[in-house]
Amino acid sequence: MSKKLFIDLGAYNGDSIDIFYSQVEDASEYDIIAFEPNPNVIKILKKHVTQRGYKNVIVVEAAAGTHFGTTELFTALAYDGRGSTLLHGKITGRVDYDNPVIVKCINFCDWLTKRTDHYNHIILKANIEGSEYLILKEMLKRKMIGMIDRYCVCFHQNRFGENKGIVSTVIEESFIKEVKRLRIPLCINHYDFCADNRPEILWVCDTPGWAYDKIATEFSVRLPQFRHTKLYISTSKGFRGAVGMGRAADLIVCFYPPYMQLFTNLNKMIIRLDGNRAFERTDDIISGEHQELELECGISWTGEYASSQL
């Protein structure tokens, strides 16, 4: 029997483990290792794991970082501890920088290296309030990106002020480029634990269930050669995650001109569909006239592998 591992960095109260179980059919066959450094949240996480009956979850009471030992955790006073960080400069979540908590820290790259021989399939989820930049930078340096079989990463660049330090667009772009080169399934700023490596179209919609949402659904059904992701700008979560999701996508489709401005610095192919033209464009693409568009975007699909050259 193959050994599979789900690593949850920033497990918080167990919500991402719940999502993993809801999406992955054989979730119970995975070993799940959940990292959470916040002492107050750890109690909630452990209680949740017990109540849910998750027998395959191990809670690691430590922060994932780049060294073994201890580190300062700056707790967030808002959101019941969600948003706590190891980094200075975070401007959201009412972080308490005056009263740091000393917590255990694990060198994630060293920890991961010791486990790759035991598993033939590893999924990594990281939602760690800026520390993802520390870890991914080290993984890039040590050429470890290929050790993971699927990534779900939340980037937090917009949560930090002008003095971003390690929080860098360069690291984001380098990571995404390497993941795509290796054809590893990737989702940014949302959780899709079944994502594959087809070229991704990001549909920037307004509100779930509205007309443009239905158009995006129509595309999803009729264009199976692409992976389709919806971003609902009407939600604060969707707005905050927009740029990161756009950076990972191969093609961006917007239904309103103002939405396009969010992605203008990404050097991406962006299509705007507006009003009834959206329905006309749907017919054009489905009838085969999208081939030229695909060539312009540099997106191709062959066999099992997706390639993107933007």
Number of C-alpha atoms within 10 A of each C-alpha: 4 9 13 17 22 22 23 26 25 25 25 27 21 22 13 19 24 15 13 22 15 12 14 14 10 11 19 14 14 20 18 23 18 23 23 26 28 26 17 13 18 21 12 13 20 16 14 17 20 11 9 11 10 16 11 13 20 15 17 18 17 22 29 27 23 20 15 15 13 15 19 18 25 24 25 20 15 14 10 14 20 19 24 27 26 22 19 16 18 27 12 15 18 16 23 17 17 8 11 15 18 14 18 21 20 20 15 20 18 13 13 14 11 9 13 14 10 11 13 14 16 20 20 18 26 23 21 27 22 28 24 23 24 18 18 20 21 17 19 15 10 10 11 14 19 15 19 20 18 25 23 21 20 21 27 22 22 17 17 18 14 10 10 17 12 16 24 16 15 12 17 19 15 13 19 19 15 15 21 18 14 16 21 22 22 25 25 23 22 19 18 20 23 14 18 19 21 25 24 24 21 24 26 27 25 21 14 15 10 10 13 23 19 13 16 22 17 14 18 18 11 12 13 10 15 22 17 21 21 19 23 19 18 13 12 10 13 19 15 17 21 21 21 24 22 26 22 26 24 23 24 22 20 22 20 16 12 8 18 16 10 13 19 13 9 14 9 17 17 18 15 15 19 15 11 8 11 16 14 12 15 18 14 12 17 14 10 9 13 15 14 11 13 14 11 11 17 15 20 17 15 9 5 9 14 22 18 19 11 12
